[in-house]
Amino acid sequence: MGRTIRDSWFSTHIGRYVLDPDSEGDLIKARKKISGQCMSAATLLFIGGRLRHLCPEDRFGVHQFSFRDPTPAHIGQSQILSAKIARYIVDMGINPDFLSISSAIDADKIELVPQEDLRRLLFVTGGETLVDWSLQSVDNTLYVRGERDNFYGHHKMLFGFVKPTGFFVYAVIETQGREWELTNFPLVELVVGMNEKIVIDISYRCNRTINGIYCNIDVFLSKEEAQEIVRSDGFGIRVRGGPDAGMFLGVGPMSTKGGTQILAALFDILT
């Protein structure tokens, strides 16, 4: 069930929202959050969410899994199930240390996990996941890929090298119904640094295409531009209606934390 939640791109949160009868207004009522609890096997469903939300008053409790009225045959089944749960937790992006916490609690008890531990173990993402960096290759192309989810969709930023042309940046942007704007807004900018210290206008040399639910934007780089990216703490691509537009579509600077070494290595080796 947790894998189905992840494959369906759902987010998860604990508790529920209801209309607030005490809010002002006859036609429009505000919502209020009613805290909840996530216990035992429900915790495995919770981590299926791409974005996972937890409020301070919510409770999260774990324990060992067990069979009701166990038999000797259950010993082997327990080992198989433990391995499946461990694989599932890792596949969902959760710190494996979670297993040592849950396995230390007797099966007939529940222990609440402090929220600071849940955040440390990556159970809680809030509105944005950490960036997952990896080294990939296809045909004559070698690239480093950063991938994350947030309120604005599923995004990827690629920095790579293709023979014989050279270095490039490639953005994969979930359109969320903004296909026209992403492909027709006139201003496309490569931003370098989490504080957007460097902004490079790539409007007239980038390619923009729609592929399913994604808009792909790619641009080849000079050696100097590539060096700025690999030495930065983040980079992204934004699409705007013009230089005075306060809002943008695309990918805000994606932190290179966790990918700095492979970014620098790829650049240094190929230059």
Secondary structure, DSSP 4 states (H G I P E B T S, - for coil): -HHHHHHTT--EESSEEEE-TTSS-SS---EEEE--EEETTHHHHHTTSSSEE--TT-EEEE-----SS--THHHHHHHHHHHHHHHHHHHTT--THHHHHHHTS-TT--EEPPHHHHHHTT---TTBPPPEEEEEEETTEEEEEEEEEETTEEEEEEEEEETTTEEEEEEEEE-TT-HHHHHH-SEEEEEESTT--EEEE-TTT-EEEEETTEEEEEEE--HHHHHHHHTSSEEEEEEESSTT-S--EEEEEEE-TTTHHHHHHHHHHH-
